[in-house]
Amino acid sequence: MLMTDTAAVAISVVIPIYNVEKFLPRCLDSVIKQTFSNIEIICINDGSTDKSGAVLAKFAANDARFRIITQENQGLSASRNNGLEVASGNYVFFLDADDYLHPQTLEIFYQTALKSECPVVISQDFCKLGKDRLNTKNYQSENVPFEICKKPLPDLYKHRLVSAVVWNKLYRISALRRFRFIEGIYFEDWPFTTCVFSNIDKFALIKEKLYMYNTTSPSIVRSSFSIKKIHDYIRGIRHIYNYFTAQEKAAQWEIVRKKRVSRSLKMVLSKIFKNADNRDDLEAYFKQEYLKLRDEGIISFGDLTFKSKIRLLRLMWHQRKK
């Protein structure tokens, strides 16, 4: 196993856990078997009611690198924030408990971070479990090619596959000190990454599938759409607008508004039009919130794609007739 030449922890792996006993052993096994061993494994048991706690205890009994936080259920954002509060590594890696890693993931990320001197390293792609062939390559970690992107926000949005998620990135901990996840909302990833990437000068991009993403597990993204989810998208938009306004980053906000906020609106409209159960209620709530954002100058109709504009106009017309 690859170690660093210092006794300090190199990477803190933060794993929020809630009722994932079916997938958790595979996840934790992939972490303890990483070829890079100078890590701490911070597991936040977020009030699990299944046997996740027992699985954690079994792994922790055999590996001193585990740090277990047990809390009442607070949600994914709070769990990640609590993990960040205790992280002692020079870098942080977020891992979802139903996913797992290629054996050399952390080694490759860490070597790339050192070579590139970038505060964030990303793998551009990831294996979708149940859809893709698993990555079984054996790498020479110091020779894995990477690209340095020197316009963080535009370059992040250019690679749309990875723009929102936090779990395929290695962060220098100093790049995260000012930021935390919005608690109590769905879709907390994209406001967090947007703010972080507005505050760095470059990132390294690896074009390898090093993260194994579980498409077979129930998740927030794949569950039914709701007014709560529209509310949380809107809250994310307001959060980043307030951040960029307070930081007087008008040029960056224009990029985010055109490239990322418009994408969030596109996703909401798409979900509404695909929802047959409570579409009228979703439309009415979205219309109300959209008009507020528009009147406050936070969003622009002109930023939307052609398809989103058509959907929005149809929604407005449908609600007008009610």
C-alpha atoms as one frame of an Amber mdcrd trajectory, in Angstrom:
protein
   0.000   0.000   0.000   1.135   3.520  -0.811   1.841   5.701   2.212   2.988
   9.307   2.457   6.202  10.262   4.199   4.395  12.014   7.051   2.497  10.799
  10.092  -0.318  13.291   9.399  -3.511  11.968   7.844  -3.469  12.609   4.114
  -7.124  12.000   3.220 -10.314  12.066   5.279 -12.970   9.884   3.645 -16.400
  11.133   4.768 -19.240   8.580   4.488 -22.809   9.522   5.535 -24.817   6.405
   6.416 -28.553   5.909   6.719 -30.226   2.485   6.427 -27.839   1.027   3.838
 -26.948  -2.307   5.450 -27.343  -4.054   2.079 -24.639  -1.972   0.385 -22.471
  -0.802   3.284 -20.100  -3.813   3.543 -19.103  -3.458  -0.117 -18.567   0.293
   0.321 -16.408  -0.013   3.451 -14.486  -2.974   2.056 -13.533  -0.887  -0.995
 -12.154   1.829   1.307 -10.075  -0.376   3.600  -8.578  -2.115   0.546  -7.412
   1.101  -1.104  -3.794   0.971  -2.278  -3.367   4.334  -0.551  -3.619   3.688
   3.183  -2.847   7.014   4.891  -6.497   7.812   5.441  -9.098   8.219   8.146
 -12.548   6.792   7.480 -15.185   9.068   9.033 -18.536   7.269   9.132 -21.599
   9.245  10.219 -24.393   6.913  11.260 -27.359   9.231  10.774 -29.917   7.506
  12.981 -30.048   4.256  11.009 -32.795   1.881  12.126 -31.459  -1.171  10.268
 -28.228  -3.086  10.936 -25.905  -0.411   9.518 -24.603   0.332  13.019 -23.616
  -3.299  13.534 -21.838  -3.387  10.189 -19.892  -0.253  11.146 -18.939  -1.689
  14.528 -17.603  -4.866  12.915 -15.390  -2.974  10.474 -14.195  -0.461  13.067
 -13.184  -3.255  15.466 -10.629  -4.449  12.926  -9.291  -1.149  11.573  -8.087
   1.759  13.708  -8.546   4.206  10.837 -12.325   4.280  11.414 -13.926   7.210
  13.248 -17.600   6.574  13.971 -20.079   9.392  14.644 -23.503   8.242  15.812
 -26.281  10.833  15.749 -30.045  11.172  15.603 -31.307  11.485  12.056 -30.318
  14.910  10.687 -30.123  14.306   6.952 -27.379  14.000   4.361 -26.171  17.611
   4.464 -25.834  17.683   8.242 -23.992  14.358   8.165 -21.456  15.643   5.664
 -21.067  18.879   7.613 -20.478  16.953  10.838 -17.893  14.844   9.052 -16.114
  17.967   7.826 -16.030  19.372  11.341 -13.898  16.479  12.621 -11.847  15.787
   9.474  -8.107  16.010  10.157  -6.788  15.074   6.722  -5.067  17.440   4.324
  -7.666  16.366   1.744 -11.309  15.296   1.924 -13.124  12.729  -0.202 -16.907
  12.236   0.008 -18.244   8.729  -0.560 -21.909   7.687  -0.528 -22.528   4.519
   1.451 -24.285   2.652  -1.377 -21.391   3.266  -3.800 -17.801   2.033  -3.790
 -14.331   2.775  -5.161 -11.821   1.295  -7.581  -8.926  -0.034  -5.436  -6.578
   2.723  -6.672  -9.009   5.651  -6.551  -7.458   7.497  -3.619  -3.902   6.747
  -4.728  -4.549   8.190  -8.190  -6.399  11.216  -6.839  -3.684  11.965  -4.296
  -0.820  11.583  -6.764  -2.665  13.855  -9.194  -3.259  16.467  -6.483   0.465
  16.553  -5.668   1.625  16.634  -9.281  -0.895  19.227 -10.432  -0.801  21.353
  -7.259  -4.553  21.772  -7.715  -6.913  22.270  -4.752  -9.514  19.949  -6.320
  -9.155  16.778  -8.401 -12.092  15.286 -10.330 -12.652  12.068 -12.201 -14.634
  13.140 -15.231 -16.596   9.933 -15.492 -17.842   7.141 -13.235 -19.112   3.591
 -13.597 -22.879   3.287 -13.306 -23.413  -0.009 -11.533 -25.911  -2.132 -13.389
 -25.222  -0.324 -16.667 -21.480  -0.039 -17.298 -18.752  -2.659 -17.316 -16.803
  -2.297 -14.099 -13.366  -0.750 -14.253 -10.810  -3.464 -13.432  -7.743  -1.705
 -14.817  -4.438  -1.783 -12.966  -2.868   1.694 -13.067   0.562   3.176 -12.619
  -0.839   5.981 -10.521   1.975   8.438 -11.171   1.416   8.073 -14.914  -2.353
   8.545 -15.092  -2.898  11.544 -17.405  -4.866  14.570 -16.271  -5.904  17.959
 -17.588  -5.523  21.193 -15.621  -8.577  23.436 -15.952  -7.806  27.072 -15.145
 -11.319  28.506 -15.443 -13.019  26.545 -12.657 -16.662  27.512 -13.113 -16.816
  27.571 -16.942 -14.716  24.394 -17.135 -16.846  22.661 -14.519 -20.024  23.390
 -16.481 -18.375  22.314 -19.719 -18.072  18.822 -18.211 -21.731  18.635 -17.204
 -21.572  15.013 -16.128 -19.657  15.966 -12.986 -20.826  19.526 -12.337 -23.177
  18.902  -9.412 -22.001  15.914  -7.416 -19.485  16.057  -4.585 -18.564  12.384
  -4.487 -16.141  12.102  -7.421 -13.819  14.842  -6.205 -10.821  15.118  -3.885
 -10.717  18.481  -2.103  -7.808  20.133  -0.341  -9.362  20.800   3.050  -8.329
  24.449   2.996 -10.602  24.924  -0.042 -13.609  23.843   2.048 -13.042  25.779
   5.266 -15.530  28.528   4.357 -18.239  26.271   2.987 -20.849  23.884   4.304
 -23.813  22.049   2.789 -27.273  23.613   3.118 -29.035  21.513   5.708 -32.549
  20.179   5.346 -32.749  20.192   1.541 -32.541  17.764  -1.350 -30.010  18.449
  -4.140 -27.474  19.946  -1.745 -24.495  19.048  -3.949 -24.694  21.694  -6.634
 -24.878  24.835  -4.441 -21.914  23.515  -2.440 -19.738  22.720  -5.467 -20.712
  25.998  -7.143 -19.517  28.051  -4.176 -16.335  25.982  -3.749 -15.404  26.250
  -7.426 -15.929  30.006  -7.391 -13.179  30.206  -4.793 -10.394  28.173  -6.443
  -8.086  29.059  -9.320  -7.847  25.651 -11.031  -8.689  21.966 -10.812  -7.304
  18.732 -12.239  -9.484  16.490 -14.388  -8.853  12.737 -14.704 -10.608  10.913
 -17.537 -10.938   7.546 -15.815 -13.889   5.759 -14.202 -12.698   5.493 -10.615
 -15.989   5.856  -8.738 -18.663   3.137  -8.796 -22.089   4.785  -8.661 -24.999
   2.590  -7.625 -27.972   3.109  -9.952 -29.872   0.217  -8.337 -30.205   1.858
  -4.926 -33.242   3.991  -4.013 -32.180   7.622  -3.949 -33.418  11.191  -3.702
 -32.717  11.768  -7.388 -34.780   8.791  -8.549 -37.684   9.127  -6.090 -40.980
  10.836  -6.990 -41.003  14.591  -7.547 -42.682  16.894  -5.033 -43.296  20.492
  -3.995 -40.575  20.008  -1.369 -38.064  19.247  -4.118 -39.061  22.344  -6.113
 -38.698  24.362  -2.909 -35.206  22.947  -2.369 -34.076  23.732  -5.913 -35.304
  27.310  -5.410 -33.565  27.525  -2.045 -30.326  26.409  -3.687 -30.684  29.120
  -6.321 -31.275  31.779  -3.696 -28.339  30.503  -1.630 -25.805  30.862  -4.406
 -27.299  34.194  -5.543 -26.877  35.564  -2.020 -23.337  34.174  -1.849 -22.190
  35.740  -5.121 -23.918  39.029  -4.312 -22.315  39.226  -0.856 -18.903  38.392
  -2.338 -19.391  40.969  -5.120 -18.675  38.356  -7.776 -20.993  39.676 -10.469
 -19.065  38.177 -13.400 -19.047  34.735 -11.813 -22.746  34.976 -10.932 -23.573
  35.674 -14.598 -21.780  32.459 -15.572 -23.555  30.488 -12.844 -26.953  31.982
 -13.693 -26.646  31.178 -17.386 -25.013  27.757 -17.073 -26.103  26.223 -13.758
 -29.231  27.996 -12.547 -30.840  27.566 -15.959 -29.970  23.869 -15.768 -31.715
  23.579 -12.395 -34.828  25.208 -13.849 -34.641  22.867 -16.826 -34.514  19.861
 -14.488 -37.500  21.113 -12.463 -39.591  21.706 -15.589 -38.668  18.290 -16.935
 -39.679  16.596 -13.672 -42.987  18.475 -13.560 -43.898  17.506 -17.122 -43.088
  13.859 -16.429 -45.129  13.775 -13.227 -48.702  12.584 -13.777 -49.847  12.342
 -10.158 -49.833  15.888  -8.803 -48.802  17.946 -11.810 -51.338  20.742 -11.217
 -50.019  21.347  -7.704 -46.405  21.245  -8.893 -47.156  23.679 -11.727 -48.940
  26.134  -9.429 -46.123  26.131  -6.892 -43.389  26.443  -9.511 -45.189  29.329
 -11.251 -45.386  31.201  -7.967 -41.692  30.695  -7.177 -40.517  31.324 -10.731
 -42.278  34.700 -10.857 -40.705  35.711  -7.535 -37.220  34.877  -8.816 -37.876
  36.669 -12.097 -39.247  39.809 -10.428 -36.229  39.914  -8.092 -33.883  39.749
 -11.081 -32.342  36.455  -9.954 -33.241  34.494 -13.092 -33.793  35.301 -16.759
 -36.168  33.670 -19.244 -33.514  34.197 -21.919 -31.119  31.803 -20.155 -33.414
  28.815 -20.651 -33.035  26.284 -23.451 -35.611  26.371 -26.243 -37.348  23.259
 -24.905 -37.481  24.709 -21.377 -38.932  27.964 -22.689 -41.704  26.058 -24.469
 -42.445  24.021 -21.348 -42.505  27.138 -19.174 -44.874  28.949 -21.548 -47.177
  25.922 -21.647 -47.112  25.754 -17.846 -47.948  29.454 -17.534 -50.789  29.180
 -20.024 -52.185  26.087 -18.319 -52.134  27.779 -14.914 -53.662  30.954 -16.318
 -56.749  29.020 -17.411 -57.347  27.678 -13.902
